[in-house]
Amino acid sequence: MNPLKLLLVDDHEVVRMGLRLIIEQTPDLEIVGEAGTAQESIRLCELHHPHVVIMDIRMQTGSSGIDACRTIMERFPNTKVIMLTSYADDALIADAIKAGAVGYVLKQGGTGELLRALEAVRQGAALLDPEITRRVLTMLREQNHHQTDPFRELTVREIEVLRLVAEGKSNGDIALALVLSDKTVRNHMSIIFDKLHVNNRVEAAAYAIKHEIFRYSRSG
């Protein structure tokens, strides 16, 4: 198995040192760079093309981790971003999801949580804690967006697939849940990307969460 290439981004060197100690003891994980600012993280993405960026959601100098995440998703769509947070701030997490992050890890969460997050990303899934996701979705609903149907181009089956993507399910999980072949799921995903004008499943999941797919229903 090829190693998962990681970029560590945090403005506190001691945090990066702790992450490095964890990762260097884990097979199939490789640190290709470290950055202390959002701007440096973008430069290193261009240089090393990491599979995953572990990004501090708050940084004291320059752009925030959310701004950097948004730029990385635009310029390097094959790179995934996991946010590091000191505490579960619903508004920040909502912004991170909308920026394209596949999930988040609490800094005090321990070694196991980070490694589970990285394995989830390797498997093509998102890592969104159910309780915090529920609170984030409630907050988004309370904003009471008045807009046209954001899923009007999708069929009922495509909406079912997209809802499971937003829950962090892999293609295999979706195939089992909807009794479909893996090939059919991949075909649905390709069509969904085209219809929503997104580049990958992370952007599709962010779109679905932003537009409240979990309370969306369509008959027929």
C-alpha positions in Angstrom: 0.0 0.0 0.0 1.4 3.4 -0.9 1.9 5.7 2.1 -0.7 8.4 2.7 1.2 11.7 2.2 0.5 14.3 4.9 1.1 18.0 5.3 0.9 19.4 8.9 -0.3 23.0 9.4 -0.4 24.6 12.8 1.1 27.9 14.0 2.3 26.2 17.3 5.4 24.1 16.8 4.7 22.0 19.8 1.4 20.8 18.2 3.2 19.9 15.0 5.8 18.0 17.0 3.1 16.0 18.8 1.4 15.2 15.5 4.8 14.1 14.0 5.4 11.8 16.9 2.1 10.1 16.4 2.4 9.8 12.6 6.0 8.7 12.5 5.1 5.6 14.6 2.3 4.6 12.2 3.0 2.6 9.1 1.8 3.8 5.7 1.7 7.5 6.8 4.4 9.9 5.5 4.8 13.6 6.4 5.9 15.5 3.4 6.0 19.0 5.0 5.1 21.3 7.8 3.7 24.8 7.8 3.1 27.5 10.4 0.8 29.7 8.3 -2.0 29.3 5.8 0.0 30.9 3.1 2.9 28.4 3.6 0.4 25.5 3.5 -0.7 26.5 0.0 2.8 26.8 -1.2 3.7 23.4 0.2 0.6 21.8 -1.4 1.8 23.1 -4.7 5.2 21.6 -4.1 4.4 18.2 -2.5 0.7 17.5 -3.5 -0.1 15.8 -0.2 -3.1 13.4 0.0 -4.2 15.0 3.3 -3.6 18.3 5.0 -4.1 18.4 8.7 -5.0 22.0 9.3 -5.4 24.1 12.4 -8.8 25.8 12.1 -7.6 28.9 13.9 -4.2 30.5 13.3 -2.9 33.7 14.8 -1.2 35.2 11.8 -2.5 35.8 8.2 -5.4 33.8 6.8 -7.4 31.3 8.8 -7.4 27.6 8.3 -10.8 27.8 6.7 -9.6 30.3 4.1 -6.6 28.0 3.4 -8.9 25.0 3.1 -11.1 26.8 0.6 -8.1 27.8 -1.5 -6.7 24.2 -1.4 -10.0 22.7 -2.5 -10.1 25.1 -5.4 -6.5 24.6 -6.5 -5.8 21.0 -5.4 -9.1 19.2 -5.6 -7.5 15.8 -5.0 -6.2 16.9 -1.6 -8.3 16.3 1.5 -8.3 18.6 4.5 -8.9 17.5 8.1 -9.4 20.4 10.5 -7.8 20.5 14.0 -9.9 22.3 16.6 -9.3 23.1 20.3 -13.1 22.9 20.9 -16.2 22.2 18.9 -17.3 25.7 17.7 -20.4 25.0 15.7 -20.1 28.1 13.5 -16.4 27.4 12.7 -17.1 23.8 11.9 -20.0 24.8 9.6 -17.7 27.1 7.8 -15.1 24.4 7.5 -17.6 22.0 6.0 -18.7 24.6 3.5 -15.1 25.3 2.6 -14.6 21.6 1.7 -13.1 20.0 4.8 -13.8 16.2 5.1 -13.9 16.4 8.9 -12.3 17.6 12.0 -10.3 16.3 15.0 -10.2 17.8 18.5 -6.7 18.5 19.5 -7.3 16.9 22.9 -9.0 13.9 21.3 -6.0 11.6 21.5 -4.0 9.5 19.1 -6.8 7.2 18.2 -9.1 9.9 16.9 -6.5 11.3 14.5 -5.6 7.9 13.2 -9.3 7.0 12.7 -9.8 10.2 10.8 -6.8 9.5 8.5 -8.1 5.9 7.9 -11.6 7.3 7.1 -10.0 9.6 4.5 -8.0 6.8 3.0 -11.3 4.8 2.6 -12.9 7.8 0.9 -15.3 8.6 3.8 -15.9 11.9 5.7 -15.4 12.1 9.5 -18.2 14.2 10.9 -19.2 13.6 14.6 -23.0 12.9 14.6 -23.8 15.1 17.6 -21.8 18.1 16.3 -23.1 17.6 12.8 -26.6 17.7 14.2 -25.9 21.0 15.9 -24.3 22.4 12.8 -27.3 21.4 10.7 -29.7 23.0 13.2 -27.7 26.2 13.1 -27.9 26.2 9.3 -31.6 25.6 9.3 -32.1 28.5 11.7 -30.5 30.8 9.2 -33.8 30.2 7.2 -32.3 30.4 3.8 -35.0 31.3 1.1 -33.8 29.9 -2.1 -34.8 27.9 -5.2 -34.6 24.1 -5.0 -30.9 23.4 -4.8 -31.4 19.8 -5.9 -33.8 20.4 -8.7 -31.5 18.8 -11.3 -31.2 15.5 -9.4 -33.4 12.4 -9.5 -34.8 10.8 -6.4 -32.1 8.1 -6.6 -29.3 10.7 -7.0 -30.6 12.6 -4.0 -30.5 9.3 -2.0 -26.9 8.8 -3.0 -25.9 12.3 -2.3 -27.5 12.2 1.2 -25.4 9.1 2.0 -22.3 10.9 0.7 -23.0 13.8 3.0 -23.2 11.3 5.9 -19.6 10.3 5.1 -20.5 6.9 3.5 -18.0 5.3 1.0 -19.2 4.0 -2.4 -19.2 0.5 -0.9 -21.5 1.6 1.9 -23.8 3.3 -0.5 -24.0 0.3 -2.7 -25.0 -1.9 0.3 -27.5 0.6 1.6 -29.3 1.1 -1.7 -28.8 -2.4 -3.1 -26.8 -1.2 -6.0 -23.6 -2.3 -7.7 -20.4 -0.4 -7.1 -20.3 0.6 -10.8 -23.9 2.0 -10.6 -22.9 4.1 -7.6 -19.8 5.4 -9.4 -22.1 6.3 -12.4 -24.5 8.1 -10.1 -21.6 10.0 -8.5 -20.3 11.1 -11.9 -23.7 12.4 -12.9 -24.2 14.2 -9.5 -20.8 16.0 -9.9 -21.8 17.2 -13.4 -25.2 18.4 -12.3 -24.0 20.2 -9.2 -20.9 21.6 -11.0 -18.5 20.1 -8.3 -15.2 18.4 -8.8 -15.3 15.6 -6.2 -17.3 13.9 -3.4 -15.9 16.3 -0.8 -17.4 19.3 -2.7 -20.6 17.4 -3.3 -20.9 16.6 0.5 -20.2 20.2 1.4 -22.9 21.3 -1.1 -25.4 18.8 0.3 -24.8 19.9 3.9 -24.9 23.6 3.0 -28.3 23.1 1.3 -29.7 21.0 4.1 -30.1 17.7 2.3 -31.0 15.9 5.5 -34.4 17.6 5.7 -34.9 17.6 2.0 -37.5 15.2 0.5 -39.0 14.7 -2.9 -41.8 12.3 -3.8 -41.8 10.3 -7.0 
